[in-house]
Amino acid sequence: MAEQPIYDGRFVAELSPRAQEKVFAEAEMIQYKAGTIIFREGDHSKYLFIIKSGQVVLEITVPPKGRRSILTVEPGELFSWSALVEPRRENASARASVDTEVLRIEGDTLMKLCEEDCPLGFEVYRTLANVISSRLMATRLQFLDVFQVG
């Protein structure tokens, strides 16, 4: 009987088994307690994260409204894609909203792997582009609420 995949969110689901194996081989499991700030908006982005269990809330600062939640990331989904995109600065803060376990992959290591294995690189970046595109749409809809007049 085949082993069930640990991660089945959109990013992982769009990667081939070969790509999943190569990406996961470079990862380490990290746990965060509820309320832990994983990184802050503007920080250097060093890692790509995939949630195994729990939830992470992404927040931005909106002057003069303060901190606003823009997205909750669920198991199987990734966050901190900035680790793979120049200038490698976090464009939001990330906070574990409940006890959370993540797969953490160093961006430099993953980029090197993608450069050395072009089919893998194409697959990873194509999938990453799909995630970024859907996140931009979700953020756009969120901004309609944040900047609502009334």
C-alpha positions as CSV (number, residue, x, y, z in Angstrom):
1,M,0.0,0.0,0.0
2,A,1.4,3.4,-1.0
3,E,2.2,5.9,1.8
4,Q,-0.2,8.8,2.1
5,P,1.4,12.2,1.4
6,I,1.9,14.3,4.5
7,Y,1.3,17.6,2.6
8,D,-1.7,17.8,0.2
9,G,-2.2,21.5,-0.2
10,R,-2.3,23.3,-3.5
11,F,1.5,24.0,-3.8
12,V,2.5,20.5,-2.9
13,A,-0.4,18.9,-5.0
14,E,0.8,20.7,-8.1
15,L,4.3,19.3,-7.8
16,S,5.2,15.9,-9.3
17,P,6.2,13.2,-6.8
18,R,9.8,13.6,-8.1
19,A,9.8,17.3,-7.3
20,Q,8.2,16.7,-3.9
21,E,10.9,14.2,-3.0
22,K,13.7,16.6,-4.0
23,V,12.1,19.6,-2.2
24,F,11.3,17.7,1.0
25,A,14.8,16.2,1.1
26,E,16.1,19.7,1.8
27,A,13.6,20.5,4.5
28,E,13.5,20.4,8.3
29,M,10.4,20.2,10.6
30,I,9.9,23.2,12.9
31,Q,7.2,23.7,15.5
32,Y,5.8,27.1,16.6
33,K,3.5,27.7,19.6
34,A,0.3,29.6,19.2
35,G,1.1,33.4,19.1
36,T,4.7,33.0,18.0
37,I,5.9,35.6,15.4
38,I,7.7,33.6,12.7
39,F,8.9,36.7,10.9
40,R,8.1,40.4,10.5
41,E,7.2,42.4,7.5
42,G,10.4,43.8,6.0
43,D,12.7,41.1,7.4
44,H,15.1,39.4,5.1
45,S,13.3,36.3,3.8
46,K,15.5,33.2,4.3
47,Y,13.0,30.3,4.3
48,L,10.1,29.0,2.4
49,F,7.5,27.3,4.7
50,I,4.9,24.6,4.1
51,I,2.4,24.0,6.9
52,K,2.0,20.4,8.1
53,S,-0.5,21.2,10.8
54,G,-1.9,24.3,12.4
55,Q,-2.5,27.8,10.9
56,V,-0.4,30.8,10.2
57,V,-1.9,34.3,9.9
58,L,-0.2,36.7,7.5
59,E,-0.6,40.4,8.5
60,I,0.4,43.7,7.1
61,T,0.7,47.2,8.5
62,V,-1.9,49.6,6.9
63,P,-1.3,53.2,7.9
64,P,-3.3,54.6,9.7
65,K,-5.4,51.5,10.4
66,G,-2.6,49.5,12.0
67,R,-2.0,45.7,11.6
68,R,-4.5,43.9,9.5
69,S,-4.8,40.2,8.8
70,I,-4.7,39.5,5.0
71,L,-4.7,35.7,4.9
72,T,-4.8,32.5,7.0
73,V,-2.5,29.8,5.6
74,E,-3.7,26.2,6.2
75,P,-2.0,22.7,6.1
76,G,-0.3,21.9,2.8
77,E,-0.1,25.6,1.8
78,L,3.1,27.6,1.7
79,F,4.1,31.0,3.0
80,S,7.2,33.2,2.7
81,W,7.6,32.7,-1.0
82,S,9.7,35.9,-0.8
83,A,12.7,33.5,0.0
84,L,12.7,32.6,-3.7
85,V,12.0,36.1,-5.2
86,E,14.4,39.1,-5.2
87,P,14.8,41.3,-3.2
88,R,14.0,38.6,-0.7
89,R,12.1,40.8,1.8
90,E,9.0,39.6,3.7
91,N,6.0,41.6,2.4
92,A,3.9,40.6,5.5
93,S,4.4,39.3,9.0
94,A,3.6,35.7,9.9
95,R,2.2,34.5,13.2
96,A,1.2,31.0,14.3
97,S,-2.5,31.4,15.3
98,V,-2.5,27.9,16.9
99,D,0.3,25.4,17.6
100,T,1.8,24.8,14.2
101,E,4.2,22.4,12.6
102,V,5.9,23.5,9.4
103,L,8.4,22.2,6.9
104,R,11.1,24.8,6.5
105,I,13.3,25.0,3.4
106,E,16.2,27.4,3.1
107,G,15.6,29.6,0.1
108,D,19.2,29.6,-1.1
109,T,19.3,25.8,-1.0
110,L,16.1,25.5,-3.0
111,M,17.2,28.1,-5.5
112,K,20.5,26.2,-6.0
113,L,18.6,23.0,-6.5
114,C,16.4,24.6,-9.1
115,E,19.4,26.0,-11.0
116,E,21.1,22.6,-11.0
117,D,17.9,20.8,-12.1
118,C,16.2,22.9,-14.7
119,P,13.0,20.8,-15.0
120,L,12.6,20.9,-11.3
121,G,13.2,24.6,-11.3
122,F,10.6,25.2,-13.9
123,E,8.1,23.1,-12.0
124,V,8.8,24.8,-8.7
125,Y,8.6,28.3,-10.1
126,R,5.6,27.6,-12.3
127,T,3.8,26.3,-9.2
128,L,5.0,29.2,-7.1
129,A,3.7,31.6,-9.8
130,N,0.3,30.0,-9.5
131,V,0.3,30.5,-5.7
132,I,1.5,34.1,-6.0
133,S,-1.2,34.8,-8.5
134,S,-4.0,33.5,-6.3
135,R,-2.6,35.3,-3.3
136,L,-2.6,38.6,-5.1
137,M,-6.2,38.1,-6.0
138,A,-7.1,37.2,-2.4
139,T,-5.1,40.2,-1.1
140,R,-6.9,42.5,-3.6
141,L,-10.3,41.3,-2.3
142,Q,-9.1,41.8,1.2
143,F,-8.0,45.3,0.5
144,L,-11.5,46.2,-0.7
145,D,-12.6,45.4,2.9
146,V,-9.6,47.2,4.6
147,F,-10.0,50.4,2.6
148,Q,-13.8,50.4,2.7
149,V,-15.1,53.9,3.3
150,G,-17.8,54.2,5.9
